[in-house]
Amino acid sequence: MPEKPQHEVTAAEDPALAFQTHDHRHCVGTMLARAEAVCADKGLRLTPVRRRVLEILLETHKALGAYEVLDRLAADGFGHQPPVAYRALDFLVTHGLAHRIQRLNAFAACMHTTDDSDAGHEAVFLICRDCNALAEAPGLRLRAALEAAAAGADFAVEGAAIEAIGLCARCRAAAGEGNDNAGVGA
């Protein structure tokens, strides 16, 4: 009896993959398919430049600045006008296909696999301060805690971005810190 093929896990399902060497093609394929489905469902156009910007963001688990994206677009023949990159990035962020990472003044592809982009989803961004790798982890419980704290102050939260800076396991190991969490988050 032939073996059942194993489900390939993406960084969307296991955020730790963003900090590990893995076959990234599955992450890219999964997220591009999601983007196409989101656009089709909403009657939006994933134009060639928007698609290419998303592909650029998906190439690594790192956030990229708008000018880095622009340089890549220019190298691909899409021109070197800043509005081209900014309009594409704005479209992707508006429709839940990318995120703006405030701390880095950069953008990252959304690795959330379900289509709840209208309602938004709660994400926590884990950013390695050495290698700049970035993982998107579920943040629903943190959002609930934030809402509870805000309610105690009679405050209505309209939006939040949680960005945690630290060291991934590979960078901790390279620095001789091992895999314990001593000192992380201080």
Order of alpha helices (4+ residues) and beta strands (2+ residues): alpha-alpha-alpha-alpha-beta-beta-beta-beta-alpha-beta-alpha
